Amino acid sequence: MKKSTNEFIIPFVGLKIGTHRYEFNIDKSFFEGVEDTLIEDANVLVELAFEKKETMMIAEFSISGTVATPCDRCNDPMEMSIHGDYRIVYKFGTEISEDENLIVLHPETFELDISAPIYELLVISLPARKIHPEGECNEEVMGLYNKYIVNANEPEDNDWDEDDEDWDEEDDTDEDWDDEEGEDEDDSDDDPDNDKPIDPRWSVLKNLN
């Protein structure tokens, strides 16, 4: 996250016990210096209700507005509305917190930098899939997408031989093979070119015809 300005730092040591309210206007300058940001520009109002107690502090963030972010489909900027709420509990100690909504502050801490939770709230308020409404994507990019991406995902022509389309492996049982072998054996007896010796008695009968 970028280096914060004084605008997003709350010196809570001097605050009285109770709830204190803040407002922040988020624009393009908020994202300057942020690497790999998903948001390029914004017009967002952040409302913060900061409650200070004896042993802890509770920050209730609420955002509403619009942001500019790249379209997941054509990568052109698009504007979308976002709304969201975020609650963080701050307490003092030295242990490590495994709860993302609980931040443990060193006992000597005297101020809070709220720029990071604001940015996180902006990001998690974006929808999982950010795309232009139908027909508003970059036409040139979509043309390339349809040409190279969509066609590449289409199944290739089946090289299966049409003569084998009706072949069913399950129907090709051992019994069928046995029947075919039996037929071959029977046909071999009627084959005049069979090389087996002919019984002399059959030869005599053939000559009678």
Order of alpha helices (4+ residues) and beta strands (2+ residues): beta-beta-beta-beta-beta-beta-beta-alpha-alpha-alpha-alpha
